[in-house]
Structures are given as C-alpha cells and as structure tokens.
Amino acid sequence: MPLIAIYNPACGDKTGKPTFLLYVLPLLFGKGITVDRKVETTHEGHAAEAVSEFAKQHSGSAELTIVLGSGDGTLHEVLNALYFLDEVRGTKINIVLVPCGTANALFSTLFPPSTPEQVKEDSRYRMGSVHALFDGKGTTPVSLAVTELKGGAATGWGTRKTLVSAVVTSTALHAAILNTSESLREEHPGLERFKMAAQLNVKKWFKARVRLLPAPQQQAPEIYDVQSNSFIPASHEGALDLEGPFAYFLSTINVDRLEPLFLITPLAHDIPPPPGTCDIVVIRPLRDPGVWEDTPETRLGFVQRTWSAMAGAYQAGAHLKLRYGEGGQLVKEGDGQSVVEYFRCGGWEWHPEPTDDAAHLVCSDGAINRIDTGGWASCRVSTTPEDRPTFGIYVE
Ligand SMILES: Nc1ncnc2c1ncn2[C@@H]1O[C@H](COP(=O)(O)OP(=O)(O)OP(=O)(O)O)[C@@H](O)[C@H]1O
C-alpha cells in the first residue's frame, strides 16, 4: 500500500522533526514498512501540496497510508486537500497520527492521556497510532463537517469557500481566541497562548442568528437534558432558530475535547453520537435572568459566567451542570436555566449581523476564515461520502 510520511517541524513545541527521526521512521524501518515518500514541511500549505501530488501519482489505489506528525491544523490541511481531489474518489485514506501540535485534540480524544504531560513527554504513548498500524488494528472512521461560506449582496450569494473540519467548527469566542492566538504562537508555543487569547476576547458578545438543522435520522435537533441525562427533541419539528447575541458557539465532531484536559463536548464520549451528527455548545448571555440588555456593563458582568463555563470544561465537563440560581449566582443543582446549551444535530447556519465585524470569523480546526459582510456560514456533517475519499485513523 502506498505510504507517505509527513511531519511539520514548526508546530507545537517544534518536536516533530526529532520525533520522526528518532522514533517514527526507525520504527517503520524496523518493521520492514516501506516509506514511499518522506516530507518535512517547509511552509503552510506544504502538507496539502505533498499529499495531493502523492495521491495523484497513486491514483487508482484502493488505499493510501499517511503517517502524519502534526497538530490538528496540518491534519486539517491534508483532509481539505484530499476531500476535493477527483483522483482519490472512493479511496480509503488510512492515517497514522503522531501528536506533534499544540492542542492535539483528535489524538488526545482517540488516546485519552492520563496526564496532560503525557502528550509531550511519553514517547510510547505518542506512538500509539504507529503501534496500532503494526498490530494490524483497523482504523476508526473520521467524520467530517463541511462548512460553506456564503457571500452577501456585494459579493454574490453563492458559496465563496468550502471547508472540511474533523475536529471543531466555531464562531464567536472560540474563533476569536484562535484568531488572536496565532499572533502569540512565536512567543508562546504551548497551550498558554489560548488562555491569553481568551483574556483578550472574553468581554465580546457576537451578534448573529443561528439555525440548527436536524440530522437525516432526527425529527428535530436535540438538546441535552441534565435531569434525564439524555438528549431530547429541542423543537416540535424541523429546524430550531436561536437568537443572539452569543458569547460562545462551537461544534465538534470526532472529539470530546479541544486540549488533553479541556472537555468542551464531553457527551461525545459519554452518550455516543449517531452518525451524521455534531455536538454543539452555546452560551447566550440573555438567558441569564439578571441580564436584560446588551450594554458595556452587562458584557463586563457576564465575563465571570463565561469563565465559569470554560473552567467547568477543564473539570471533566462540569460546565454542563452550571445553572442560574435564584439569587443570580451560579449553582450546580436546581431547575434554573442552564448557562450552557448543549445540542446534537446534523448541522447549523450562522447568520452574523452585518455590522458586527467580530461575528464574521469562522474557525475550522484552528484555521480562521472570514464571512463576507452580509454573508453567512452553513455547516453540515457529511453524510454522502460515496463520491469522496473516506478517512480513518489507526487506534489501539
Ligand atoms: N515549516 C513550516 N513552517 C511554518 N508553518 C508551517 C510549516 N509547516 C506547516 N506549517 C503550518 O503550521 C500550522 C500549524 O500546524 P498545526 O496546526 O498542525 O500545529 P499546532 O497549531 O501547533 O497544533 P494544534 O492544531 O493541535 O493546536 C499549519 O497551519 C501548517 O500549515
């Protein structure tokens, strides 16, 4: 089976190159596995170029293997390059994932670490996917969310850009954090840059309207009900509209976390999602009984609510229990409004208010894109993989 090994030497704490030279390539060699091409990426987009060229050369192969040393961003590049390539329609793409990035959301979901340091320091743990290849284990399918950025009146109404995500698609605070964090990468290569970026953006509210769409097998989008610990229909039929403003709007597939210990969508693990669905976490400040309007004061006052929810995600998903108590304080029990709304459905539309520039950012696995003024974004979990390649990751 054709096999390409690619590593990004610049991602995370820049250990991709020594990891491949000291561990991955010798292990493959020791097992007699032929590496048809080896690529050290030299620039953004290089991984996409390399896999596209390799796939074209091996057009017609039923399967291709990619040994990838990266974070979620380079994986995103690879998936986007191959998803749209005619030469690999119907091809099974098997990925051996070696975590070399900053957050490594997909790897740490598939291989939950016992400590956050394990992803950086435990070389046996980091080779989990490599060993799964050796052991002849099958691959776990990777679901994909397809996001279309639609133009506005000034730029034409059609689809301006299509993005494929395997981890996260978000707007609002999370997209703002990823946008800011890129400028901090050089000085702060570790996870701390996401916390610094959060500090800089947490006061913002994002003006938009959302439509949640049911998956093919759902009558309606579903919402998590903490009392019954299950998902229940969120509307009587069809789509569900959510009015903003939003503090947080984020959807995931394949993962329950965005960092080894940041479990933002923990139900993706606890209540396994049916095919064709994504998990969505929303925070809307106007659900707070103490917030009547959008003013600089209410935005400032809400900051602590958002921090509490984010802190809960770091405490094994405790944010799902947070609700507004009678005195306005946050509590973990009772029947007050939940701070976080947790949905499961087939996709969503995000319609930003044209005047709110910050609401126009869309994050797709860490890559930041901008919706045209007057435009909107449509995200759907892919349910028609027949005319596309399929992707799987080797997991122990
Ligand atoms: N040699 C290079 N120099 C600079 N950037 C590169 C190079 N090779 C690849 N890139 C880019 O580096 C970016 C970051 O990579 P990646 O997302 O995999 O790591 P990360 O951001 O550290 O980890 P994570 O996404 O898990 O937080 C990608 O957008 C990729 O295109």
PDBQT file of the ligand as one rigid body, heavy atoms in Angstrom, charges set to zero:
ROOT
HETATM    1  N1  LIG A 401       7.661  24.538   8.102  1.00  0.00    +0.000 N 
HETATM    2  C1  LIG A 401       6.589  25.238   8.481  1.00  0.00    +0.000 A 
HETATM    3  N2  LIG A 401       6.736  26.497   8.966  1.00  0.00    +0.000 NA
HETATM    4  C2  LIG A 401       5.685  27.202   9.404  1.00  0.00    +0.000 A 
HETATM    5  N3  LIG A 401       4.403  26.738   9.391  1.00  0.00    +0.000 NA
HETATM    6  C3  LIG A 401       4.206  25.505   8.913  1.00  0.00    +0.000 A 
HETATM    7  C4  LIG A 401       5.270  24.685   8.437  1.00  0.00    +0.000 A 
HETATM    8  N4  LIG A 401       4.754  23.505   8.058  1.00  0.00    +0.000 NA
HETATM    9  C5  LIG A 401       3.418  23.572   8.249  1.00  0.00    +0.000 A 
HETATM   10  N5  LIG A 401       3.082  24.773   8.764  1.00  0.00    +0.000 N 
HETATM   11  C6  LIG A 401       1.774  25.263   9.230  1.00  0.00    +0.000 C 
HETATM   12  O1  LIG A 401       1.769  25.184  10.651  1.00  0.00    +0.000 OA
HETATM   13  C7  LIG A 401       0.417  25.378  11.068  1.00  0.00    +0.000 C 
HETATM   14  C8  LIG A 401       0.203  24.817  12.449  1.00  0.00    +0.000 C 
HETATM   15  O2  LIG A 401       0.258  23.425  12.428  1.00  0.00    +0.000 OA
HETATM   16  P1  LIG A 401      -0.644  22.517  13.357  1.00  0.00    +0.000 P 
HETATM   17  O3  LIG A 401      -1.997  23.081  13.495  1.00  0.00    +0.000 OA
HETATM   18  O4  LIG A 401      -0.509  21.134  12.884  1.00  0.00    +0.000 OA
HETATM   19  O5  LIG A 401       0.056  22.676  14.761  1.00  0.00    +0.000 OA
HETATM   20  P2  LIG A 401      -0.431  23.427  16.046  1.00  0.00    +0.000 P 
HETATM   21  O6  LIG A 401      -1.266  24.615  15.720  1.00  0.00    +0.000 OA
HETATM   22  O7  LIG A 401       0.789  23.656  16.863  1.00  0.00    +0.000 OA
HETATM   23  O8  LIG A 401      -1.287  22.299  16.784  1.00  0.00    +0.000 OA
HETATM   24  P3  LIG A 401      -2.876  22.164  17.090  1.00  0.00    +0.000 P 
HETATM   25  O9  LIG A 401      -3.596  22.497  15.809  1.00  0.00    +0.000 OA
HETATM   26  O10 LIG A 401      -3.041  20.743  17.510  1.00  0.00    +0.000 OA
HETATM   27  O11 LIG A 401      -3.126  23.146  18.180  1.00  0.00    +0.000 OA
HETATM   28  C9  LIG A 401      -0.414  24.753   9.985  1.00  0.00    +0.000 C 
HETATM   29  O12 LIG A 401      -1.319  25.724   9.524  1.00  0.00    +0.000 OA
HETATM   30  C10 LIG A 401       0.605  24.403   8.860  1.00  0.00    +0.000 C 
HETATM   31  O13 LIG A 401       0.146  24.783   7.592  1.00  0.00    +0.000 OA
ENDROOT
TORSDOF 0
